Amino acid sequence: MKVLLVGNGGREHAIARALVRTSTPEQPVKLVVQAGNPALEQLGRSLTMDPMDPKDVVRRATSERSTSWSSAREAPLVAGVADAVLDYGIPVFGPTKDAARLEGLKSFAKQVAGRSRRGYRPRLHLHHHGPGRGRIRRSGCALRRQGRRPGS
């Protein structure tokens, strides 16, 4: 098995170490890792790539003849990189773009929770905070910044 591992943080290092530990002479595991973390680079061959560019990641996966792909980083998953790799026929360990949106985007997660009537506070979606401050105070809504919520 040859795995292309995208991301170079602690989660990817933990995944890489677990994969290396499972390698046996009968079923070897070869890693191709994203460059930028010296500890991770010791566990596999490193490549420089743009983890946010689906075409670049697919090109790397195919040129390396990867048999599977993994990313623990939210941004590439939310950007749909896993979907592009799957579309090319390479198995992926991790969620598709739609599933990753639940973890990576606050407003989407709250929309889904609101539709299922689970315990989230009321929410207002405002594009400019100036005129809406009074509405926010009166509504009892929590004020949160829109965007990804890495690590939460």
N, CA, C and O atoms as a GROMACS GRO file, in nm:
protein
  608
    1MET      N    1   0.085  -0.117   0.000
    1MET     CA    2   0.000   0.000   0.000
    1MET      C    3   0.090   0.123   0.000
    1MET      O    4   0.188   0.129   0.074
    2LYS      N    5   0.055   0.220  -0.083
    2LYS     CA    6   0.129   0.346  -0.089
    2LYS      C    7   0.030   0.459  -0.060
    2LYS      O    8  -0.066   0.478  -0.134
    3VAL      N    9   0.056   0.533   0.048
    3VAL     CA   10  -0.038   0.636   0.095
    3VAL      C   11   0.022   0.774   0.074
    3VAL      O   12   0.136   0.800   0.113
    4LEU      N   13  -0.056   0.862   0.011
    4LEU     CA   14  -0.020   1.004   0.002
    4LEU      C   15  -0.089   1.074   0.118
    4LEU      O   16  -0.212   1.075   0.125
    5LEU      N   17  -0.011   1.131   0.207
    5LEU     CA   18  -0.063   1.196   0.327
    5LEU      C   19  -0.047   1.347   0.313
    5LEU      O   20   0.064   1.399   0.307
    6VAL      N   21  -0.160   1.418   0.308
    6VAL     CA   22  -0.159   1.563   0.290
    6VAL      C   23  -0.172   1.631   0.425
    6VAL      O   24  -0.256   1.592   0.507
    7GLY      N   25  -0.090   1.731   0.448
    7GLY     CA   26  -0.085   1.802   0.575
    7GLY      C   27   0.045   1.768   0.644
    7GLY      O   28   0.101   1.661   0.622
    8ASN      N   29   0.092   1.859   0.728
    8ASN     CA   30   0.221   1.833   0.792
    8ASN      C   31   0.221   1.871   0.940
    8ASN      O   32   0.322   1.916   0.994
    9GLY      N   33   0.106   1.852   1.004
    9GLY     CA   34   0.095   1.884   1.146
    9GLY      C   35   0.101   1.759   1.233
    9GLY      O   36   0.139   1.650   1.188
   10GLY      N   37   0.062   1.777   1.357
   10GLY     CA   38   0.068   1.669   1.455
   10GLY      C   39  -0.028   1.555   1.425
   10GLY      O   40   0.006   1.439   1.448
   11ARG      N   41  -0.146   1.587   1.375
   11ARG     CA   42  -0.242   1.480   1.343
   11ARG      C   43  -0.189   1.392   1.230
   11ARG      O   44  -0.200   1.270   1.236
   12GLU      N   45  -0.130   1.455   1.128
   12GLU     CA   46  -0.074   1.379   1.018
   12GLU      C   47   0.045   1.295   1.064
   12GLU      O   48   0.064   1.183   1.018
   13HIS      N   49   0.124   1.350   1.157
   13HIS     CA   50   0.237   1.275   1.211
   13HIS      C   51   0.187   1.150   1.285
   13HIS      O   52   0.246   1.043   1.272
   14ALA      N   53   0.080   1.165   1.362
   14ALA     CA   54   0.024   1.050   1.434
   14ALA      C   55  -0.030   0.945   1.336
   14ALA      O   56  -0.010   0.825   1.357
   15ILE      N   57  -0.097   0.989   1.230
   15ILE     CA   58  -0.147   0.895   1.129
   15ILE      C   59  -0.029   0.824   1.063
   15ILE      O   60  -0.032   0.702   1.044
   16ALA      N   61   0.074   0.900   1.027
   16ALA     CA   62   0.191   0.840   0.961
   16ALA      C   63   0.258   0.737   1.051
   16ALA      O   64   0.294   0.629   1.005
   17ARG      N   65   0.276   0.770   1.177
   17ARG     CA   66   0.339   0.673   1.269
   17ARG      C   67   0.256   0.546   1.282
   17ARG      O   68   0.312   0.436   1.286
   18ALA      N   69   0.125   0.560   1.288
   18ALA     CA   70   0.038   0.442   1.297
   18ALA      C   71   0.049   0.358   1.170
   18ALA      O   72   0.055   0.235   1.178
   19LEU      N   73   0.052   0.421   1.054
   19LEU     CA   74   0.065   0.348   0.929
   19LEU      C   75   0.198   0.274   0.920
   19LEU      O   76   0.204   0.159   0.877
   20VAL      N   77   0.305   0.341   0.960
   20VAL     CA   78   0.438   0.278   0.957
   20VAL      C   79   0.442   0.157   1.050
   20VAL      O   80   0.502   0.055   1.016
   21ARG      N   81   0.378   0.168   1.166
   21ARG     CA   82   0.376   0.055   1.261
   21ARG      C   83   0.302  -0.066   1.206
   21ARG      O   84   0.333  -0.179   1.244
   22THR      N   85   0.206  -0.044   1.116
   22THR     CA   86   0.130  -0.157   1.062
   22THR      C   87   0.200  -0.225   0.945
   22THR      O   88   0.156  -0.331   0.899
   23SER      N   89   0.308  -0.166   0.896
   23SER     CA   90   0.380  -0.221   0.782
   23SER      C   91   0.446  -0.354   0.818
   23SER      O   92   0.508  -0.366   0.923
   24THR      N   93   0.432  -0.452   0.729
   24THR     CA   94   0.498  -0.581   0.746
   24THR      C   95   0.569  -0.616   0.616
   24THR      O   96   0.538  -0.558   0.512
   25PRO      N   97   0.664  -0.710   0.619
   25PRO     CA   98   0.729  -0.749   0.494
   25PRO      C   99   0.629  -0.802   0.389
   25PRO      O  100   0.648  -0.782   0.269
   26GLU      N  101   0.524  -0.868   0.436
   26GLU     CA  102   0.424  -0.921   0.343
   26GLU      C  103   0.332  -0.811   0.290
   26GLU      O  104   0.288  -0.817   0.175
   27GLN      N  105   0.303  -0.711   0.373
   27GLN     CA  106   0.216  -0.600   0.334
   27GLN      C  107   0.283  -0.468   0.373
   27GLN      O  108   0.247  -0.406   0.473
   28PRO      N  109   0.381  -0.424   0.293
   28PRO     CA  110   0.451  -0.300   0.328
   28PRO      C  111   0.364  -0.176   0.305
   28PRO      O  112   0.280  -0.172   0.215
   29VAL      N  113   0.386  -0.078   0.390
   29VAL     CA  114   0.319   0.051   0.376
   29VAL      C  115   0.426   0.153   0.342
   29VAL      O  116   0.521   0.173   0.418
   30LYS      N  117   0.409   0.218   0.227
   30LYS     CA  118   0.501   0.324   0.186
   30LYS      C  119   0.426   0.456   0.196
   30LYS      O  120   0.312   0.468   0.153
   31LEU      N  121   0.493   0.555   0.254
   31LEU     CA  122   0.431   0.686   0.272
   31LEU      C  123   0.494   0.789   0.180
   31LEU      O  124   0.616   0.792   0.161
   32VAL      N  125   0.410   0.874   0.125
   32VAL     CA  126   0.452   0.995   0.056
   32VAL      C  127   0.387   1.107   0.136
   32VAL      O  128   0.265   1.113   0.146
   33VAL      N  129   0.469   1.197   0.192
   33VAL     CA  130   0.417   1.300   0.283
   33VAL      C  131   0.440   1.439   0.226
   33VAL      O  132   0.529   1.460   0.143
   34GLN      N  133   0.360   1.531   0.272
   34GLN     CA  134   0.376   1.671   0.234
   34GLN      C  135   0.498   1.727   0.306
   34GLN      O  136   0.513   1.709   0.427
   35ALA      N  137   0.584   1.794   0.232
   35ALA     CA  138   0.706   1.852   0.289
   35ALA      C  139   0.672   1.962   0.389
   35ALA      O  140   0.568   2.027   0.378
   36GLY      N  141   0.760   1.982   0.486
   36GLY     CA  142   0.746   2.092   0.579
   36GLY      C  143   0.754   2.054   0.725
   36GLY      O  144   0.761   2.143   0.810
   37ASN      N  145   0.753   1.925   0.757
   37ASN     CA  146   0.764   1.880   0.895
   37ASN      C  147   0.877   1.777   0.901
   37ASN      O  148   0.860   1.665   0.853
   38PRO      N  149   0.992   1.814   0.958
   38PRO     CA  150   1.108   1.722   0.958
   38PRO      C  151   1.076   1.586   1.022
   38PRO      O  152   1.126   1.483   0.975
   39ALA      N  153   0.997   1.584   1.127
   39ALA     CA  154   0.963   1.456   1.192
   39ALA      C  155   0.879   1.369   1.099
   39ALA      O  156   0.898   1.247   1.094
   40LEU      N  157   0.788   1.430   1.027
   40LEU     CA  158   0.704   1.356   0.933
   40LEU      C  159   0.785   1.308   0.813
   40LEU      O  160   0.764   1.198   0.763
   41GLU      N  161   0.878   1.391   0.768
   41GLU     CA  162   0.961   1.356   0.653
   41GLU      C  163   1.050   1.235   0.679
   41GLU      O  164   1.094   1.169   0.585
   42GLN      N  165   1.078   1.205   0.805
   42GLN     CA  166   1.157   1.087   0.840
   42GLN      C  167   1.079   0.958   0.816
   42GLN      O  168   1.138   0.850   0.804
   43LEU      N  169   0.947   0.968   0.809
   43LEU     CA  170   0.862   0.849   0.797
   43LEU      C  171   0.827   0.814   0.653
   43LEU      O  172   0.775   0.705   0.628
   44GLY      N  173   0.855   0.903   0.560
   44GLY     CA  174   0.821   0.876   0.420
   44GLY      C  175   0.890   0.973   0.328
   44GLY      O  176   0.959   1.065   0.372
   45ARG      N  177   0.871   0.951   0.200
   45ARG     CA  178   0.930   1.040   0.099
   45ARG      C  179   0.848   1.169   0.097
   45ARG      O  180   0.725   1.164   0.091
   46SER      N  181   0.916   1.284   0.100
   46SER     CA  182   0.842   1.410   0.107
   46SER      C  183   0.832   1.477  -0.030
   46SER      O  184   0.923   1.469  -0.113
   47LEU      N  185   0.719   1.543  -0.051
   47LEU     CA  186   0.692   1.618  -0.173
   47LEU      C  187   0.641   1.756  -0.138
   47LEU      O  188   0.572   1.774  -0.037
   48THR      N  189   0.676   1.853  -0.219
   48THR     CA  190   0.616   1.985  -0.206
   48THR      C  191   0.491   1.985  -0.292
   48THR      O  192   0.495   1.951  -0.410
   49MET      N  193   0.379   2.024  -0.231
   49MET     CA  194   0.252   2.028  -0.305
   49MET      C  195   0.163   2.136  -0.245
   49MET      O  196   0.184   2.182  -0.133
   50ASP      N  197   0.062   2.174  -0.321
   50ASP     CA  198  -0.038   2.268  -0.272
   50ASP      C  199  -0.157   2.188  -0.224
   50ASP      O  200  -0.234   2.139  -0.306
   51PRO      N  201  -0.176   2.172  -0.092
   51PRO     CA  202  -0.283   2.088  -0.042
   51PRO      C  203  -0.423   2.141  -0.071
   51PRO      O  204  -0.520   2.067  -0.057
   52MET      N  205  -0.434   2.267  -0.112
   52MET     CA  206  -0.564   2.327  -0.141
   52MET      C  207  -0.601   2.317  -0.289
   52MET      O  208  -0.712   2.355  -0.327
   53ASP      N  209  -0.511   2.267  -0.371
   53ASP     CA  210  -0.534   2.257  -0.515
   53ASP      C  211  -0.566   2.113  -0.553
   53ASP      O  212  -0.476   2.029  -0.559
   54PRO      N  213  -0.693   2.083  -0.579
   54PRO     CA  214  -0.730   1.945  -0.611
   54PRO      C  215  -0.651   1.886  -0.728
   54PRO      O  216  -0.612   1.769  -0.725
   55LYS      N  217  -0.627   1.966  -0.832
   55LYS     CA  218  -0.553   1.916  -0.949
   55LYS      C  219  -0.410   1.880  -0.912
   55LYS      O  220  -0.358   1.778  -0.958
   56ASP      N  221  -0.345   1.962  -0.830
   56ASP     CA  222  -0.208   1.934  -0.789
   56ASP      C  223  -0.202   1.806  -0.705
   56ASP      O  224  -0.113   1.724  -0.723
   57VAL      N  225  -0.297   1.791  -0.613
   57VAL     CA  226  -0.297   1.672  -0.526
   57VAL      C  227  -0.324   1.546  -0.609
   57VAL      O  228  -0.260   1.443  -0.588
   58VAL      N  229  -0.419   1.553  -0.703
   58VAL     CA  230  -0.447   1.437  -0.789
   58VAL      C  231  -0.324   1.405  -0.874
   58VAL      O  232  -0.289   1.289  -0.891
   59ARG      N  233  -0.259   1.508  -0.927
   59ARG     CA  234  -0.138   1.487  -1.008
   59ARG      C  235  -0.030   1.417  -0.927
   59ARG      O  236   0.036   1.326  -0.976
   60ARG      N  237  -0.012   1.461  -0.802
   60ARG     CA  238   0.089   1.398  -0.715
   60ARG      C  239   0.050   1.254  -0.682
   60ARG      O  240   0.135   1.164  -0.685
   61ALA      N  241  -0.076   1.233  -0.652
   61ALA     CA  242  -0.122   1.098  -0.617
   61ALA      C  243  -0.104   1.001  -0.734
   61ALA      O  244  -0.062   0.887  -0.714
   62THR      N  245  -0.134   1.046  -0.855
   62THR     CA  246  -0.121   0.957  -0.970
   62THR      C  247   0.025   0.937  -1.009
   62THR      O  248   0.065   0.826  -1.044
   63SER      N  249   0.106   1.044  -1.003
   63SER     CA  250   0.246   1.027  -1.040
   63SER      C  251   0.321   0.939  -0.940
   63SER      O  252   0.419   0.874  -0.976
   64GLU      N  253   0.276   0.938  -0.817
   64GLU     CA  254   0.338   0.852  -0.714
   64GLU      C  255   0.276   0.713  -0.710
   64GLU      O  256   0.321   0.626  -0.636
   65ARG      N  257   0.172   0.693  -0.792
   65ARG     CA  258   0.099   0.565  -0.794
   65ARG      C  259   0.048   0.528  -0.655
   65ARG      O  260   0.060   0.414  -0.610
   66SER      N  261  -0.010   0.627  -0.589
   66SER     CA  262  -0.065   0.606  -0.455
   66SER      C  263  -0.188   0.516  -0.464
   66SER      O  264  -0.268   0.526  -0.557
   67THR      N  265  -0.200   0.428  -0.367
   67THR     CA  266  -0.316   0.340  -0.363
   67THR      C  267  -0.422   0.393  -0.268
   67THR      O  268  -0.534   0.343  -0.265
   68SER      N  269  -0.387   0.495  -0.188
   68SER     CA  270  -0.485   0.562  -0.103
   68SER      C  271  -0.434   0.700  -0.066
   68SER      O  272  -0.317   0.733  -0.085
   69TRP      N  273  -0.526   0.781  -0.011
   69TRP     CA  274  -0.496   0.921   0.020
   69TRP      C  275  -0.559   0.956   0.154
   69TRP      O  276  -0.666   0.905   0.187
   70SER      N  277  -0.492   1.043   0.230
   70SER     CA  278  -0.546   1.085   0.359
   70SER      C  279  -0.508   1.229   0.389
   70SER      O  280  -0.401   1.275   0.350
   71SER      N  281  -0.597   1.298   0.458
   71SER     CA  282  -0.570   1.432   0.509
   71SER      C  283  -0.644   1.450   0.639
   71SER      O  284  -0.762   1.416   0.649
   72ALA      N  285  -0.576   1.503   0.739
   72ALA     CA  286  -0.643   1.535   0.865
   72ALA      C  287  -0.674   1.684   0.873
   72ALA      O  288  -0.745   1.727   0.964
   73ARG      N  289  -0.623   1.762   0.780
   73ARG     CA  290  -0.648   1.906   0.779
   73ARG      C  291  -0.788   1.934   0.727
   73ARG      O  292  -0.833   1.873   0.630
   74GLU      N  293  -0.856   2.029   0.792
   74GLU     CA  294  -0.993   2.061   0.752
   74GLU      C  295  -1.000   2.137   0.621
   74GLU      O  296  -1.088   2.110   0.539
   75ALA      N  297  -0.910   2.231   0.598
   75ALA     CA  298  -0.920   2.318   0.481
   75ALA      C  299  -0.921   2.240   0.349
   75ALA      O  300  -1.009   2.265   0.267
   76PRO      N  301  -0.827   2.147   0.325
   76PRO     CA  302  -0.835   2.073   0.198
   76PRO      C  303  -0.962   1.988   0.186
   76PRO      O  304  -1.016   1.971   0.077
   77LEU      N  305  -1.008   1.935   0.298
   77LEU     CA  306  -1.130   1.853   0.295
   77LEU      C  307  -1.251   1.939   0.260
   77LEU      O  308  -1.333   1.900   0.177
   78VAL      N  309  -1.263   2.056   0.323
   78VAL     CA  310  -1.374   2.148   0.294
   78VAL      C  311  -1.364   2.199   0.151
   78VAL      O  312  -1.467   2.224   0.087
   79ALA      N  313  -1.242   2.214   0.099
   79ALA     CA  314  -1.222   2.261  -0.039
   79ALA      C  315  -1.254   2.153  -0.142
   79ALA      O  316  -1.260   2.183  -0.262
   80GLY      N  317  -1.275   2.030  -0.099
   80GLY     CA  318  -1.314   1.925  -0.192
   80GLY      C  319  -1.200   1.846  -0.253
   80GLY      O  320  -1.219   1.778  -0.354
   81VAL      N  321  -1.081   1.853  -0.193
   81VAL     CA  322  -0.968   1.778  -0.247
   81VAL      C  323  -0.993   1.628  -0.240
   81VAL      O  324  -0.959   1.555  -0.333
   82ALA      N  325  -1.052   1.581  -0.132
   82ALA     CA  326  -1.081   1.438  -0.120
   82ALA      C  327  -1.176   1.392  -0.230
   82ALA      O  328  -1.159   1.283  -0.285
   83ASP      N  329  -1.274   1.474  -0.265
   83ASP     CA  330  -1.368   1.439  -0.372
   83ASP      C  331  -1.294   1.423  -0.505
   83ASP      O  332  -1.323   1.331  -0.581
   84ALA      N  333  -1.199   1.513  -0.533
   84ALA     CA  334  -1.123   1.506  -0.658
   84ALA      C  335  -1.040   1.378  -0.664
   84ALA      O  336  -1.031   1.314  -0.769
   85VAL      N  337  -0.980   1.341  -0.552
   85VAL     CA  338  -0.900   1.219  -0.548
   85VAL      C  339  -0.991   1.097  -0.565
   85VAL      O  340  -0.957   1.004  -0.639
   86LEU      N  341  -1.106   1.097  -0.498
   86LEU     CA  342  -1.203   0.988  -0.513
   86LEU      C  343  -1.252   0.976  -0.657
   86LEU      O  344  -1.265   0.866  -0.710
   87ASP      N  345  -1.280   1.091  -0.720
   87ASP     CA  346  -1.327   1.091  -0.858
   87ASP      C  347  -1.225   1.026  -0.951
   87ASP      O  348  -1.262   0.969  -1.054
   88TYR      N  349  -1.098   1.033  -0.916
   88TYR     CA  350  -0.994   0.972  -0.997
   88TYR      C  351  -0.980   0.822  -0.966
   88TYR      O  352  -0.905   0.752  -1.033
   89GLY      N  353  -1.053   0.774  -0.865
   89GLY     CA  354  -1.052   0.631  -0.835
   89GLY      C  355  -0.957   0.589  -0.726
   89GLY      O  356  -0.933   0.470  -0.708
   90ILE      N  357  -0.902   0.684  -0.653
   90ILE     CA  358  -0.809   0.651  -0.544
   90ILE      C  359  -0.887   0.656  -0.412
   90ILE      O  360  -0.948   0.758  -0.382
   91PRO      N  361  -0.887   0.548  -0.334
   91PRO     CA  362  -0.959   0.547  -0.207
   91PRO      C  363  -0.907   0.656  -0.112
   91PRO      O  364  -0.788   0.687  -0.110
   92VAL      N  365  -0.998   0.712  -0.034
   92VAL     CA  366  -0.967   0.823   0.056
   92VAL      C  367  -1.001   0.785   0.199
   92VAL      O  368  -1.107   0.728   0.226
   93PHE      N  369  -0.910   0.816   0.290
   93PHE     CA  370  -0.937   0.804   0.434
   93PHE      C  371  -0.967   0.944   0.483
   93PHE      O  372  -0.876   1.024   0.504
   94GLY      N  373  -1.094   0.975   0.501
   94GLY     CA  374  -1.136   1.108   0.543
   94GLY      C  375  -1.268   1.142   0.476
   94GLY      O  376  -1.311   1.072   0.385
   95PRO      N  377  -1.333   1.249   0.522
   95PRO     CA  378  -1.466   1.284   0.471
   95PRO      C  379  -1.463   1.354   0.336
   95PRO      O  380  -1.363   1.414   0.297
   96THR      N  381  -1.575   1.344   0.266
   96THR     CA  382  -1.594   1.419   0.143
   96THR      C  383  -1.618   1.566   0.178
   96THR      O  384  -1.627   1.603   0.295
   97LYS      N  385  -1.628   1.649   0.074
   97LYS     CA  386  -1.648   1.792   0.095
   97LYS      C  387  -1.774   1.821   0.176
   97LYS      O  388  -1.771   1.899   0.271
   98ASP      N  389  -1.885   1.757   0.139
   98ASP     CA  390  -2.010   1.784   0.209
   98ASP      C  391  -2.003   1.742   0.356
   98ASP      O  392  -2.053   1.813   0.443
   99ALA      N  393  -1.943   1.628   0.383
   99ALA     CA  394  -1.930   1.583   0.522
   99ALA      C  395  -1.833   1.672   0.599
   99ALA      O  396  -1.855   1.700   0.717
  100ALA      N  397  -1.727   1.716   0.534
  100ALA     CA  398  -1.628   1.802   0.601
  100ALA      C  399  -1.686   1.938   0.636
  100ALA      O  400  -1.638   2.003   0.729
  101ARG      N  401  -1.787   1.983   0.562
  101ARG     CA  402  -1.850   2.112   0.592
  101ARG      C  403  -1.909   2.114   0.732
  101ARG      O  404  -1.909   2.219   0.797
  102LEU      N  405  -1.959   2.001   0.779
  102LEU     CA  406  -2.015   1.996   0.915
  102LEU      C  407  -1.909   2.030   1.019
  102LEU      O  408  -1.937   2.102   1.115
  103GLU      N  409  -1.789   1.980   0.999
  103GLU     CA  410  -1.680   2.005   1.094
  103GLU      C  411  -1.614   2.140   1.071
  103GLU      O  412  -1.572   2.206   1.166
  104GLY      N  413  -1.605   2.181   0.946
  104GLY     CA  414  -1.523   2.297   0.914
  104GLY      C  415  -1.593   2.430   0.905
  104GLY      O  416  -1.526   2.533   0.914
  105LEU      N  417  -1.724   2.434   0.887
  105LEU     CA  418  -1.794   2.562   0.871
  105LEU      C  419  -1.901   2.579   0.977
  105LEU      O  420  -1.994   2.499   0.986
  106LYS      N  421  -1.887   2.682   1.056
  106LYS     CA  422  -1.981   2.707   1.167
  106LYS      C  423  -2.124   2.724   1.119
  106LYS      O  424  -2.215   2.659   1.170
  107SER      N  425  -2.144   2.810   1.020
  107SER     CA  426  -2.281   2.841   0.980
  107SER      C  427  -2.351   2.717   0.924
  107SER      O  428  -2.469   2.696   0.950
  108PHE      N  429  -2.280   2.635   0.847
  108PHE     CA  430  -2.340   2.514   0.791
  108PHE      C  431  -2.378   2.416   0.903
  108PHE      O  432  -2.487   2.359   0.901
  109ALA      N  433  -2.288   2.397   0.999
  109ALA     CA  434  -2.316   2.307   1.111
  109ALA      C  435  -2.439   2.354   1.188
  109ALA      O  436  -2.521   2.273   1.230
  110LYS      N  437  -2.452   2.484   1.207
  110LYS     CA  438  -2.567   2.537   1.280
  110LYS      C  439  -2.696   2.526   1.198
  110LYS      O  440  -2.803   2.504   1.255
  111GLN      N  441  -2.686   2.540   1.066
  111GLN     CA  442  -2.804   2.521   0.982
  111GLN      C  443  -2.855   2.377   0.994
  111GLN      O  444  -2.975   2.354   1.010
  112VAL      N  445  -2.764   2.282   0.987
  112VAL     CA  446  -2.803   2.141   0.998
  112VAL      C  447  -2.862   2.114   1.136
  112VAL      O  448  -2.965   2.048   1.148
  113ALA      N  449  -2.797   2.165   1.240
  113ALA     CA  450  -2.848   2.145   1.377
  113ALA      C  451  -2.984   2.212   1.395
  113ALA      O  452  -3.071   2.157   1.462
  114GLY      N  453  -3.002   2.330   1.337
  114GLY     CA  454  -3.130   2.400   1.348
  114GLY      C  455  -3.242   2.324   1.280
  114GLY      O  456  -3.353   2.318   1.332
  115ARG      N  457  -3.214   2.264   1.164
  115ARG     CA  458  -3.316   2.186   1.095
  115ARG      C  459  -3.353   2.061   1.173
  115ARG      O  460  -3.466   2.013   1.164
  116SER      N  461  -3.258   2.007   1.249
  116SER     CA  462  -3.288   1.886   1.326
  116SER      C  463  -3.338   1.919   1.466
  116SER      O  464  -3.364   1.830   1.547
  117ARG      N  465  -3.352   2.049   1.496
  117ARG     CA  466  -3.404   2.097   1.624
  117ARG      C  467  -3.318   2.054   1.742
  117ARG      O  468  -3.369   2.021   1.849
  118ARG      N  469  -3.188   2.054   1.720
  118ARG     CA  470  -3.094   2.024   1.828
  118ARG      C  471  -3.053   2.154   1.896
  118ARG      O  472  -3.073   2.262   1.840
  119GLY      N  473  -2.996   2.144   2.014
  119GLY     CA  474  -2.972   2.258   2.100
  119GLY      C  475  -2.870   2.361   2.058
  119GLY      O  476  -2.760   2.366   2.114
  120TYR      N  477  -2.901   2.442   1.961
  120TYR     CA  478  -2.818   2.557   1.929
  120TYR      C  479  -2.899   2.683   1.957
  120TYR      O  480  -3.021   2.684   1.943
  121ARG      N  481  -2.829   2.788   1.998
  121ARG     CA  482  -2.896   2.915   2.022
  121ARG      C  483  -2.946   2.972   1.890
  121ARG      O  484  -2.895   2.935   1.784
  122PRO      N  485  -3.043   3.063   1.895
  122PRO     CA  486  -3.089   3.127   1.771
  122PRO      C  487  -2.972   3.195   1.701
  122PRO      O  488  -2.873   3.230   1.764
  123ARG      N  489  -2.985   3.214   1.570
  123ARG     CA  490  -2.875   3.275   1.496
  123ARG      C  491  -2.930   3.373   1.392
  123ARG      O  492  -3.038   3.355   1.336
  124LEU      N  493  -2.852   3.474   1.369
  124LEU     CA  494  -2.878   3.571   1.264
  124LEU      C  495  -2.756   3.570   1.173
  124LEU      O  496  -2.643   3.566   1.222
  125HIS      N  497  -2.777   3.575   1.044
  125HIS     CA  498  -2.666   3.581   0.950
  125HIS      C  499  -2.659   3.723   0.897
  125HIS      O  500  -2.742   3.764   0.815
  126LEU      N  501  -2.562   3.798   0.943
  126LEU     CA  502  -2.544   3.937   0.903
  126LEU      C  503  -2.413   3.952   0.828
  126LEU      O  504  -2.311   3.894   0.866
  127HIS      N  505  -2.416   4.028   0.721
  127HIS     CA  506  -2.294   4.049   0.644
  127HIS      C  507  -2.214   4.168   0.695
  127HIS      O  508  -2.093   4.174   0.677
  128HIS      N  509  -2.281   4.262   0.759
  128HIS     CA  510  -2.214   4.380   0.816
  128HIS      C  511  -2.259   4.392   0.961
  128HIS      O  512  -2.379   4.401   0.989
  129HIS      N  513  -2.164   4.394   1.052
  129HIS     CA  514  -2.201   4.392   1.194
  129HIS      C  515  -2.250   4.526   1.247
  129HIS      O  516  -2.321   4.528   1.347
  130GLY      N  517  -2.214   4.638   1.184
  130GLY     CA  518  -2.252   4.770   1.235
  130GLY      C  519  -2.401   4.788   1.256
  130GLY      O  520  -2.444   4.807   1.370
  131PRO      N  521  -2.483   4.782   1.150
  131PRO     CA  522  -2.626   4.804   1.165
  131PRO      C  523  -2.697   4.693   1.243
  131PRO      O  524  -2.808   4.715   1.292
  132GLY      N  525  -2.638   4.578   1.253
  132GLY     CA  526  -2.705   4.465   1.317
  132GLY      C  527  -2.678   4.448   1.465
  132GLY      O  528  -2.734   4.357   1.527
  133ARG      N  529  -2.595   4.533   1.524
  133ARG     CA  530  -2.561   4.515   1.666
  133ARG      C  531  -2.683   4.518   1.757
  133ARG      O  532  -2.693   4.440   1.851
  134GLY      N  533  -2.774   4.608   1.730
  134GLY     CA  534  -2.895   4.616   1.812
  134GLY      C  535  -2.979   4.490   1.801
  134GLY      O  536  -3.030   4.439   1.901
  135ARG      N  537  -2.993   4.439   1.679
  135ARG     CA  538  -3.068   4.314   1.658
  135ARG      C  539  -3.001   4.199   1.732
  135ARG      O  540  -3.069   4.115   1.791
  136ILE      N  541  -2.870   4.196   1.730
  136ILE     CA  542  -2.796   4.088   1.797
  136ILE      C  543  -2.821   4.094   1.947
  136ILE      O  544  -2.850   3.992   2.009
  137ARG      N  545  -2.810   4.213   2.005
  137ARG     CA  546  -2.831   4.228   2.150
  137ARG      C  547  -2.972   4.187   2.190
  137ARG      O  548  -2.992   4.117   2.290
  138ARG      N  549  -3.073   4.231   2.112
  138ARG     CA  550  -3.212   4.200   2.144
  138ARG      C  551  -3.246   4.053   2.123
  138ARG      O  552  -3.334   4.001   2.192
  139SER      N  553  -3.180   3.986   2.032
  139SER     CA  554  -3.217   3.849   1.996
  139SER      C  555  -3.164   3.745   2.096
  139SER      O  556  -3.218   3.635   2.105
  140GLY      N  557  -3.059   3.779   2.169
  140GLY     CA  558  -2.998   3.680   2.257
  140GLY      C  559  -2.905   3.586   2.184
  140GLY      O  560  -2.859   3.486   2.240
  141CYS      N  561  -2.876   3.617   2.058
  141CYS     CA  562  -2.786   3.532   1.979
  141CYS      C  563  -2.642   3.547   2.027
  141CYS      O  564  -2.602   3.650   2.080
  142ALA      N  565  -2.568   3.441   2.008
  142ALA     CA  566  -2.424   3.447   2.031
  142ALA      C  567  -2.360   3.507   1.907
  142ALA      O  568  -2.400   3.474   1.795
  143LEU      N  569  -2.263   3.594   1.925
  143LEU     CA  570  -2.194   3.656   1.813
  143LEU      C  571  -2.067   3.577   1.786
  143LEU      O  572  -1.979   3.568   1.871
  144ARG      N  573  -2.057   3.520   1.667
  144ARG     CA  574  -1.943   3.439   1.630
  144ARG      C  575  -1.894   3.482   1.493
  144ARG      O  576  -1.971   3.527   1.408
  145ARG      N  577  -1.764   3.467   1.473
  145ARG     CA  578  -1.705   3.496   1.343
  145ARG      C  579  -1.734   3.381   1.248
  145ARG      O  580  -1.722   3.265   1.286
  146GLN      N  581  -1.772   3.414   1.124
  146GLN     CA  582  -1.798   3.312   1.023
  146GLN      C  583  -1.668   3.257   0.970
  146GLN      O  584  -1.567   3.328   0.964
  147GLY      N  585  -1.668   3.133   0.931
  147GLY     CA  586  -1.552   3.072   0.868
  147GLY      C  587  -1.522   2.936   0.924
  147GLY      O  588  -1.604   2.876   0.995
  148ARG      N  589  -1.403   2.887   0.891
  148ARG     CA  590  -1.363   2.756   0.940
  148ARG      C  591  -1.339   2.764   1.090
  148ARG      O  592  -1.314   2.872   1.144
  149ARG      N  593  -1.347   2.651   1.156
  149ARG     CA  594  -1.320   2.645   1.299
  149ARG      C  595  -1.220   2.532   1.325
  149ARG      O  596  -1.255   2.428   1.380
  150PRO      N  597  -1.094   2.554   1.283
  150PRO     CA  598  -0.995   2.449   1.296
  150PRO      C  599  -0.970   2.409   1.439
  150PRO      O  600  -0.961   2.494   1.528
  151GLY      N  601  -0.959   2.281   1.460
  151GLY     CA  602  -0.924   2.230   1.593
  151GLY      C  603  -1.038   2.226   1.692
  151GLY      O  604  -1.019   2.183   1.805
  152SER      N  605  -1.157   2.268   1.652
  152SER     CA  606  -1.268   2.266   1.749
  152SER      C  607  -1.364   2.156   1.718
  152SER      O  608  -1.464   2.139   1.788
   0.00000   0.00000   0.00000
